[in-house]
Amino acid sequence: MGARGADLKAPWRLAGTRPVGHDEPHMRISPVRAMLPDLASGAPSMTFSLISPRAIGLLALATFGSLAQATVPAAPSQHEQAQREVLASVDALFDAMAAHDVAAARKLLVPGASFVVLRPDGRVLMERDSEFLKTLGTQKGDWRERIWSPQVLVQGNLAQVWAPYDFHLDGKLSHCGIDSFAMTRDASGWRIAGISYSVQTHGCAPSPLDTATR
């Protein structure tokens, strides 16, 4: 997560309708071609009835309605909506970090939330939410935390987010790694019960977020 795990001046860091195919219509012999042998043999000609304008109008409306339904995106499922809400809470924590807003960050954390840092040298550091909030309030600087390609698992009021991240301090890349958020949902919404993250200070691959903005 933040710079705390990297022994830097910033704290730990916290930090997606397939078109439905239609079968091809069966081949049909046109009425005109079907009557050609009779015409050639001198048989009485066939009589065709015209489709009424009203029937044509109803057919057009039905076709237009089917096309309109096919182009309207389906509403997100309950599961997809929960995934979006989970990620919204993670983004809100990033915003609080960038603003060094201790009060906003506290609301997003379950009291006693834990932070586990896997350092580059293999050591594991642990701290509580109180320590993180203290660091957030006392250390300054421009913090920018980003995740991409998140994997979000949701079951009832329990969720897990796993994603690559990078952390920028004062406009420069500080470190990168993997973020893992343990989330729970209560009356106030999705909150963070714990965060585990690795810290890599060298060899960080370019973020696809930077590639997308070029």
C-alpha atoms as an extended CHARMM CRD file, in Angstrom:
* protein
*
       214  EXT
         1         1  MET       CA              0.0000000000        0.0000000000        0.0000000000  PROA      1               0.0000000000
         2         2  GLY       CA              1.5750000000        3.2540000000        1.1170000000  PROA      2               0.0000000000
         3         3  ALA       CA              5.0870000000        4.2670000000        1.7190000000  PROA      3               0.0000000000
         4         4  ARG       CA              5.1300000000        2.9190000000        5.2890000000  PROA      4               0.0000000000
         5         5  GLY       CA              5.6460000000       -0.5900000000        3.9430000000  PROA      5               0.0000000000
         6         6  ALA       CA              8.5670000000        0.6150000000        1.8310000000  PROA      6               0.0000000000
         7         7  ASP       CA             10.2200000000        2.5090000000        4.6800000000  PROA      7               0.0000000000
         8         8  LEU       CA              9.4240000000        5.7140000000        2.8300000000  PROA      8               0.0000000000
         9         9  LYS       CA              7.8150000000        8.8580000000        4.1630000000  PROA      9               0.0000000000
        10        10  ALA       CA              4.2940000000        8.0370000000        3.0430000000  PROA      10              0.0000000000
        11        11  PRO       CA              2.1340000000        5.4170000000        4.8150000000  PROA      11              0.0000000000
        12        12  TRP       CA              0.9760000000        2.0860000000        3.5470000000  PROA      12              0.0000000000
        13        13  ARG       CA             -1.1770000000        2.2070000000        0.4440000000  PROA      13              0.0000000000
        14        14  LEU       CA             -4.6360000000        1.1010000000       -0.2170000000  PROA      14              0.0000000000
        15        15  ALA       CA             -5.0120000000        1.2090000000       -2.4440000000  PROA      15              0.0000000000
        16        16  GLY       CA            -15.4140000000       -4.6210000000      -14.9160000000  PROA      16              0.0000000000
        17        17  THR       CA            -24.0250000000       -7.5970000000      -23.5850000000  PROA      17              0.0000000000
        18        18  ARG       CA            -22.7010000000       -9.9410000000      -25.5520000000  PROA      18              0.0000000000
        19        19  PRO       CA            -24.9170000000       -9.6690000000      -28.6040000000  PROA      19              0.0000000000
        20        20  VAL       CA            -27.1460000000      -12.6460000000      -28.8000000000  PROA      20              0.0000000000
        21        21  GLY       CA            -26.7830000000      -14.4850000000      -32.0770000000  PROA      21              0.0000000000
        22        22  HSD       CA            -29.7660000000      -15.3570000000      -34.2120000000  PROA      22              0.0000000000
        23        23  ASP       CA            -30.0780000000      -18.4430000000      -36.3720000000  PROA      23              0.0000000000
        24        24  GLU       CA            -30.0420000000      -17.7830000000      -40.0660000000  PROA      24              0.0000000000
        25        25  PRO       CA            -33.5230000000      -18.0760000000      -41.6000000000  PROA      25              0.0000000000
        26        26  HSD       CA            -34.2340000000      -21.2480000000      -43.5230000000  PROA      26              0.0000000000
        27        27  MET       CA            -33.9830000000      -21.0090000000      -47.3190000000  PROA      27              0.0000000000
        28        28  ARG       CA            -37.3680000000      -20.5920000000      -48.9370000000  PROA      28              0.0000000000
        29        29  ILE       CA            -38.4650000000      -20.8280000000      -52.5760000000  PROA      29              0.0000000000
        30        30  SER       CA            -40.1130000000      -17.6020000000      -53.6490000000  PROA      30              0.0000000000
        31        31  PRO       CA            -43.7820000000      -17.8070000000      -54.7360000000  PROA      31              0.0000000000
        32        32  VAL       CA            -42.8410000000      -16.3830000000      -58.1390000000  PROA      32              0.0000000000
        33        33  ARG       CA            -40.2970000000      -19.1270000000      -58.7930000000  PROA      33              0.0000000000
        34        34  ALA       CA            -42.7380000000      -21.7470000000      -57.5450000000  PROA      34              0.0000000000
        35        35  MET       CA            -45.3120000000      -20.7560000000      -60.1450000000  PROA      35              0.0000000000
        36        36  LEU       CA            -42.9330000000      -20.6760000000      -63.1110000000  PROA      36              0.0000000000
        37        37  PRO       CA            -43.5920000000      -24.3060000000      -64.1800000000  PROA      37              0.0000000000
        38        38  ASP       CA            -47.3570000000      -23.6490000000      -64.1990000000  PROA      38              0.0000000000
        39        39  LEU       CA            -46.9030000000      -20.5280000000      -66.2830000000  PROA      39              0.0000000000
        40        40  ALA       CA            -44.7720000000      -22.3930000000      -68.7780000000  PROA      40              0.0000000000
        41        41  SER       CA            -47.3640000000      -25.1820000000      -69.1320000000  PROA      41              0.0000000000
        42        42  GLY       CA            -50.2330000000      -22.7740000000      -69.6480000000  PROA      42              0.0000000000
        43        43  ALA       CA            -51.8130000000      -23.5590000000      -66.2910000000  PROA      43              0.0000000000
        44        44  PRO       CA            -54.0200000000      -20.8960000000      -64.7500000000  PROA      44              0.0000000000
        45        45  SER       CA            -52.0070000000      -18.2150000000      -63.0850000000  PROA      45              0.0000000000
        46        46  MET       CA            -51.8690000000      -18.0480000000      -59.3020000000  PROA      46              0.0000000000
        47        47  THR       CA            -53.7300000000      -15.3190000000      -57.4590000000  PROA      47              0.0000000000
        48        48  PHE       CA            -51.7570000000      -13.2460000000      -54.8710000000  PROA      48              0.0000000000
        49        49  SER       CA            -53.3780000000      -11.2940000000      -52.0750000000  PROA      49              0.0000000000
        50        50  LEU       CA            -51.8020000000       -8.0220000000      -51.0180000000  PROA      50              0.0000000000
        51        51  ILE       CA            -50.8350000000       -7.4390000000      -47.3890000000  PROA      51              0.0000000000
        52        52  SER       CA            -52.8790000000       -4.6240000000      -45.9440000000  PROA      52              0.0000000000
        53        53  PRO       CA            -51.1290000000       -1.3800000000      -44.9280000000  PROA      53              0.0000000000
        54        54  ARG       CA            -52.2770000000       -1.9600000000      -41.3500000000  PROA      54              0.0000000000
        55        55  ALA       CA            -50.5710000000       -5.3680000000      -41.2580000000  PROA      55              0.0000000000
        56        56  ILE       CA            -47.3770000000       -3.8360000000      -42.6530000000  PROA      56              0.0000000000
        57        57  GLY       CA            -47.4860000000       -1.1890000000      -39.9530000000  PROA      57              0.0000000000
        58        58  LEU       CA            -47.9220000000       -3.7420000000      -37.1690000000  PROA      58              0.0000000000
        59        59  LEU       CA            -45.0540000000       -5.8120000000      -38.5720000000  PROA      59              0.0000000000
        60        60  ALA       CA            -42.8070000000       -2.7680000000      -38.6780000000  PROA      60              0.0000000000
        61        61  LEU       CA            -43.6600000000       -1.8720000000      -35.0830000000  PROA      61              0.0000000000
        62        62  ALA       CA            -42.9480000000       -5.3990000000      -33.9200000000  PROA      62              0.0000000000
        63        63  THR       CA            -39.5990000000       -5.4350000000      -35.7420000000  PROA      63              0.0000000000
        64        64  PHE       CA            -38.6070000000       -2.0420000000      -34.3510000000  PROA      64              0.0000000000
        65        65  GLY       CA            -39.5520000000       -3.1160000000      -30.8270000000  PROA      65              0.0000000000
        66        66  SER       CA            -37.4130000000       -6.2450000000      -31.0930000000  PROA      66              0.0000000000
        67        67  LEU       CA            -34.4310000000       -4.2240000000      -32.3210000000  PROA      67              0.0000000000
        68        68  ALA       CA            -34.8770000000       -1.6720000000      -29.5450000000  PROA      68              0.0000000000
        69        69  GLN       CA            -34.9200000000       -4.3950000000      -26.8950000000  PROA      69              0.0000000000
        70        70  ALA       CA            -31.7730000000       -5.9320000000      -28.3580000000  PROA      70              0.0000000000
        71        71  THR       CA            -29.8350000000       -2.6400000000      -28.1350000000  PROA      71              0.0000000000
        72        72  VAL       CA            -30.8370000000       -1.6730000000      -24.5690000000  PROA      72              0.0000000000
        73        73  PRO       CA            -28.1070000000       -2.8310000000      -22.1340000000  PROA      73              0.0000000000
        74        74  ALA       CA            -29.3020000000       -5.1440000000      -19.4200000000  PROA      74              0.0000000000
        75        75  ALA       CA            -29.5020000000       -3.7400000000      -15.9070000000  PROA      75              0.0000000000
        76        76  PRO       CA            -26.6960000000       -4.9070000000      -13.6250000000  PROA      76              0.0000000000
        77        77  SER       CA            -27.4910000000       -7.9380000000      -11.5210000000  PROA      77              0.0000000000
        78        78  GLN       CA            -27.5930000000       -7.7420000000       -7.7500000000  PROA      78              0.0000000000
        79        79  HSD       CA            -24.1630000000       -9.3860000000       -7.6210000000  PROA      79              0.0000000000
        80        80  GLU       CA            -22.6690000000       -6.9310000000      -10.1170000000  PROA      80              0.0000000000
        81        81  GLN       CA            -24.1230000000       -4.0170000000       -8.1850000000  PROA      81              0.0000000000
        82        82  ALA       CA            -22.5250000000       -5.2990000000       -4.9930000000  PROA      82              0.0000000000
        83        83  GLN       CA            -19.1620000000       -5.5830000000       -6.7570000000  PROA      83              0.0000000000
        84        84  ARG       CA            -19.4290000000       -1.9650000000       -7.8670000000  PROA      84              0.0000000000
        85        85  GLU       CA            -20.2740000000       -0.8310000000       -4.3610000000  PROA      85              0.0000000000
        86        86  VAL       CA            -17.2860000000       -2.7090000000       -2.9560000000  PROA      86              0.0000000000
        87        87  LEU       CA            -14.9110000000       -1.0180000000       -5.4040000000  PROA      87              0.0000000000
        88        88  ALA       CA            -16.5280000000        2.3470000000       -4.6800000000  PROA      88              0.0000000000
        89        89  SER       CA            -15.5160000000        1.9880000000       -1.0260000000  PROA      89              0.0000000000
        90        90  VAL       CA            -11.9350000000        1.1870000000       -2.0460000000  PROA      90              0.0000000000
        91        91  ASP       CA            -11.8640000000        4.2500000000       -4.3180000000  PROA      91              0.0000000000
        92        92  ALA       CA            -13.2770000000        6.3680000000       -1.4900000000  PROA      92              0.0000000000
        93        93  LEU       CA            -10.3880000000        5.3120000000        0.7370000000  PROA      93              0.0000000000
        94        94  PHE       CA             -7.9080000000        6.2910000000       -1.9720000000  PROA      94              0.0000000000
        95        95  ASP       CA             -9.5860000000        9.7050000000       -2.1740000000  PROA      95              0.0000000000
        96        96  ALA       CA             -9.3370000000       10.1080000000        1.5990000000  PROA      96              0.0000000000
        97        97  MET       CA             -5.6440000000        9.2050000000        1.4620000000  PROA      97              0.0000000000
        98        98  ALA       CA             -4.9760000000       11.7370000000       -1.2900000000  PROA      98              0.0000000000
        99        99  ALA       CA             -6.6750000000       14.4390000000        0.7970000000  PROA      99              0.0000000000
       100       100  HSD       CA             -5.1090000000       13.2540000000        4.0850000000  PROA      100             0.0000000000
       101       101  ASP       CA             -8.6940000000       13.1960000000        5.3840000000  PROA      101             0.0000000000
       102       102  VAL       CA             -8.5220000000       11.1890000000        8.6100000000  PROA      102             0.0000000000
       103       103  ALA       CA            -12.2530000000       11.4740000000        9.3660000000  PROA      103             0.0000000000
       104       104  ALA       CA            -13.2830000000       10.1970000000        5.9290000000  PROA      104             0.0000000000
       105       105  ALA       CA            -10.7970000000        7.3190000000        6.1280000000  PROA      105             0.0000000000
       106       106  ARG       CA            -11.9890000000        6.3210000000        9.6050000000  PROA      106             0.0000000000
       107       107  LYS       CA            -15.5740000000        5.9500000000        8.3600000000  PROA      107             0.0000000000
       108       108  LEU       CA            -14.4020000000        3.4660000000        5.7190000000  PROA      108             0.0000000000
       109       109  LEU       CA            -12.5660000000        1.2270000000        8.1910000000  PROA      109             0.0000000000
       110       110  VAL       CA            -14.0080000000       -1.3340000000       10.5680000000  PROA      110             0.0000000000
       111       111  PRO       CA            -12.7930000000       -0.3990000000       14.0760000000  PROA      111             0.0000000000
       112       112  GLY       CA             -9.6060000000       -2.3320000000       14.7410000000  PROA      112             0.0000000000
       113       113  ALA       CA             -8.9300000000       -2.9870000000       11.0490000000  PROA      113             0.0000000000
       114       114  SER       CA             -5.5210000000       -4.5210000000       10.4290000000  PROA      114             0.0000000000
       115       115  PHE       CA             -2.8450000000       -3.7100000000        7.8780000000  PROA      115             0.0000000000
       116       116  VAL       CA             -0.3100000000       -6.3530000000        6.8440000000  PROA      116             0.0000000000
       117       117  VAL       CA              2.7120000000       -5.3440000000        4.7650000000  PROA      117             0.0000000000
       118       118  LEU       CA              4.9850000000       -7.7840000000        2.9310000000  PROA      118             0.0000000000
       119       119  ARG       CA              8.2370000000       -5.8650000000        2.5030000000  PROA      119             0.0000000000
       120       120  PRO       CA             10.7190000000       -6.3250000000       -0.3620000000  PROA      120             0.0000000000
       121       121  ASP       CA             13.1400000000       -8.0910000000        2.0080000000  PROA      121             0.0000000000
       122       122  GLY       CA             10.4700000000      -10.6470000000        2.9260000000  PROA      122             0.0000000000
       123       123  ARG       CA              9.7120000000       -9.2840000000        6.3780000000  PROA      123             0.0000000000
       124       124  VAL       CA              6.0930000000       -8.8840000000        7.4130000000  PROA      124             0.0000000000
       125       125  LEU       CA              4.9140000000       -5.7690000000        9.2620000000  PROA      125             0.0000000000
       126       126  MET       CA              1.5400000000       -5.3350000000       10.9420000000  PROA      126             0.0000000000
       127       127  GLU       CA             -0.2820000000       -2.2720000000       12.2190000000  PROA      127             0.0000000000
       128       128  ARG       CA             -3.7620000000       -1.3200000000       13.3810000000  PROA      128             0.0000000000
       129       129  ASP       CA             -6.1200000000        1.2690000000       11.9940000000  PROA      129             0.0000000000
       130       130  SER       CA             -5.1230000000        3.7420000000       14.7010000000  PROA      130             0.0000000000
       131       131  GLU       CA             -1.5150000000        3.7080000000       13.5100000000  PROA      131             0.0000000000
       132       132  PHE       CA             -2.5200000000        4.0920000000        9.8910000000  PROA      132             0.0000000000
       133       133  LEU       CA             -4.8090000000        7.0240000000       10.6870000000  PROA      133             0.0000000000
       134       134  LYS       CA             -2.0980000000        8.7190000000       12.7150000000  PROA      134             0.0000000000
       135       135  THR       CA              0.3470000000        8.4280000000        9.8240000000  PROA      135             0.0000000000
       136       136  LEU       CA             -2.2830000000        9.6980000000        7.4110000000  PROA      136             0.0000000000
       137       137  GLY       CA             -2.8510000000       12.7960000000        9.5240000000  PROA      137             0.0000000000
       138       138  THR       CA              0.7670000000       13.6530000000       10.2890000000  PROA      138             0.0000000000
       139       139  GLN       CA              2.6020000000       12.8580000000        7.0570000000  PROA      139             0.0000000000
       140       140  LYS       CA              2.0540000000       15.1450000000        4.1280000000  PROA      140             0.0000000000
       141       141  GLY       CA              2.8490000000       15.0290000000        0.4640000000  PROA      141             0.0000000000
       142       142  ASP       CA              0.9540000000       14.2060000000       -2.7010000000  PROA      142             0.0000000000
       143       143  TRP       CA             -0.2300000000       10.5960000000       -2.3900000000  PROA      143             0.0000000000
       144       144  ARG       CA             -1.7030000000        8.7730000000       -5.3740000000  PROA      144             0.0000000000
       145       145  GLU       CA             -2.8310000000        5.1710000000       -5.0830000000  PROA      145             0.0000000000
       146       146  ARG       CA             -4.2410000000        3.2140000000       -8.0450000000  PROA      146             0.0000000000
       147       147  ILE       CA             -5.4560000000       -0.3130000000       -8.6990000000  PROA      147             0.0000000000
       148       148  TRP       CA             -6.4620000000       -1.9840000000      -11.9550000000  PROA      148             0.0000000000
       149       149  SER       CA             -7.9480000000       -5.2790000000      -13.1880000000  PROA      149             0.0000000000
       150       150  PRO       CA             -9.5070000000       -5.9730000000       -9.7660000000  PROA      150             0.0000000000
       151       151  GLN       CA            -10.8780000000       -9.3780000000       -8.8950000000  PROA      151             0.0000000000
       152       152  VAL       CA            -13.9200000000       -8.9620000000       -6.6570000000  PROA      152             0.0000000000
       153       153  LEU       CA            -15.5560000000      -11.8170000000       -4.7690000000  PROA      153             0.0000000000
       154       154  VAL       CA            -18.8510000000      -11.2000000000       -2.9620000000  PROA      154             0.0000000000
       155       155  GLN       CA            -20.9420000000      -13.5360000000       -0.8340000000  PROA      155             0.0000000000
       156       156  GLY       CA            -23.6660000000      -11.9090000000        1.2200000000  PROA      156             0.0000000000
       157       157  ASN       CA            -22.0590000000       -9.2660000000        3.4150000000  PROA      157             0.0000000000
       158       158  LEU       CA            -18.5100000000      -10.5070000000        2.8710000000  PROA      158             0.0000000000
       159       159  ALA       CA            -16.2280000000       -9.4650000000        0.0190000000  PROA      159             0.0000000000
       160       160  GLN       CA            -12.6080000000       -9.7080000000       -1.0840000000  PROA      160             0.0000000000
       161       161  VAL       CA            -10.7480000000       -7.4800000000       -3.5540000000  PROA      161             0.0000000000
       162       162  TRP       CA             -7.4240000000       -8.5240000000       -5.1140000000  PROA      162             0.0000000000
       163       163  ALA       CA             -5.6450000000       -6.1980000000       -7.5410000000  PROA      163             0.0000000000
       164       164  PRO       CA             -2.2630000000       -4.9230000000       -8.7370000000  PROA      164             0.0000000000
       165       165  TYR       CA             -1.4780000000       -1.3810000000       -7.5750000000  PROA      165             0.0000000000
       166       166  ASP       CA              1.0640000000        1.3820000000       -7.7800000000  PROA      166             0.0000000000
       167       167  PHE       CA              1.7400000000        4.2180000000       -5.3700000000  PROA      167             0.0000000000
       168       168  HSD       CA              3.0170000000        7.6550000000       -6.3630000000  PROA      168             0.0000000000
       169       169  LEU       CA              4.5540000000       10.0990000000       -3.9060000000  PROA      169             0.0000000000
       170       170  ASP       CA              4.8110000000       13.7450000000       -4.9450000000  PROA      170             0.0000000000
       171       171  GLY       CA              4.2460000000       12.8310000000       -8.5820000000  PROA      171             0.0000000000
       172       172  LYS       CA              6.8770000000       10.0870000000       -8.7340000000  PROA      172             0.0000000000
       173       173  LEU       CA              6.4090000000        6.3250000000       -8.6810000000  PROA      173             0.0000000000
       174       174  SER       CA              7.3440000000        5.0710000000       -5.2180000000  PROA      174             0.0000000000
       175       175  HSD       CA              6.4580000000        1.3840000000       -5.3510000000  PROA      175             0.0000000000
       176       176  CYS       CA              4.0050000000       -1.1790000000       -6.6380000000  PROA      176             0.0000000000
       177       177  GLY       CA              2.6440000000       -4.5710000000       -5.6400000000  PROA      177             0.0000000000
       178       178  ILE       CA             -0.5630000000       -6.4470000000       -4.9150000000  PROA      178             0.0000000000
       179       179  ASP       CA             -3.4390000000       -5.2050000000       -2.7580000000  PROA      179             0.0000000000
       180       180  SER       CA             -5.8300000000       -7.5370000000       -0.9690000000  PROA      180             0.0000000000
       181       181  PHE       CA             -8.8540000000       -5.9990000000        0.7940000000  PROA      181             0.0000000000
       182       182  ALA       CA            -11.1040000000       -7.8750000000        3.2100000000  PROA      182             0.0000000000
       183       183  MET       CA            -14.4990000000       -6.1360000000        3.1820000000  PROA      183             0.0000000000
       184       184  THR       CA            -17.6600000000       -6.4000000000        5.2580000000  PROA      184             0.0000000000
       185       185  ARG       CA            -21.0510000000       -4.7370000000        4.8370000000  PROA      185             0.0000000000
       186       186  ASP       CA            -23.1050000000       -3.2300000000        7.6320000000  PROA      186             0.0000000000
       187       187  ALA       CA            -25.8260000000       -0.5870000000        7.8690000000  PROA      187             0.0000000000
       188       188  SER       CA            -23.3940000000        2.0880000000        6.6870000000  PROA      188             0.0000000000
       189       189  GLY       CA            -22.2970000000        0.1300000000        3.6070000000  PROA      189             0.0000000000
       190       190  TRP       CA            -19.1070000000       -1.6620000000        2.6240000000  PROA      190             0.0000000000
       191       191  ARG       CA            -16.1500000000       -1.0880000000        4.9170000000  PROA      191             0.0000000000
       192       192  ILE       CA            -12.6040000000       -2.4030000000        5.0780000000  PROA      192             0.0000000000
       193       193  ALA       CA            -11.8050000000       -4.9370000000        7.8050000000  PROA      193             0.0000000000
       194       194  GLY       CA             -8.2310000000       -5.5620000000        6.7430000000  PROA      194             0.0000000000
       195       195  ILE       CA             -5.6830000000       -4.8450000000        4.0530000000  PROA      195             0.0000000000
       196       196  SER       CA             -2.7100000000       -6.9690000000        3.0510000000  PROA      196             0.0000000000
       197       197  TYR       CA             -0.2760000000       -5.7580000000        0.4300000000  PROA      197             0.0000000000
       198       198  SER       CA              3.1370000000       -6.4220000000       -1.0000000000  PROA      198             0.0000000000
       199       199  VAL       CA              5.7350000000       -3.7370000000       -1.6660000000  PROA      199             0.0000000000
       200       200  GLN       CA              8.0020000000       -3.8170000000       -4.7270000000  PROA      200             0.0000000000
       201       201  THR       CA             10.3830000000       -0.8840000000       -5.1590000000  PROA      201             0.0000000000
       202       202  HSD       CA             12.1600000000       -2.0230000000       -8.3460000000  PROA      202             0.0000000000
       203       203  GLY       CA             11.0290000000       -3.4640000000      -11.6560000000  PROA      203             0.0000000000
       204       204  CYS       CA              7.4600000000       -2.1910000000      -11.5560000000  PROA      204             0.0000000000
       205       205  ALA       CA              5.7810000000       -2.8540000000      -14.8990000000  PROA      205             0.0000000000
       206       206  PRO       CA              4.0140000000        0.1080000000      -16.5670000000  PROA      206             0.0000000000
       207       207  SER       CA              0.4290000000        0.4530000000      -15.4440000000  PROA      207             0.0000000000
       208       208  PRO       CA             -2.2410000000       -0.1650000000      -18.1040000000  PROA      208             0.0000000000
       209       209  LEU       CA             -3.8850000000        2.9810000000      -16.7420000000  PROA      209             0.0000000000
       210       210  ASP       CA             -0.9960000000        5.0140000000      -18.1430000000  PROA      210             0.0000000000
       211       211  THR       CA             -1.1420000000        3.1800000000      -21.4780000000  PROA      211             0.0000000000
       212       212  ALA       CA             -4.8770000000        3.9160000000      -21.7750000000  PROA      212             0.0000000000
       213       213  THR       CA             -4.3060000000        7.6810000000      -21.4300000000  PROA      213             0.0000000000
       214       214  ARG       CA             -1.6710000000        7.9550000000      -24.1600000000  PROA      214             0.0000000000
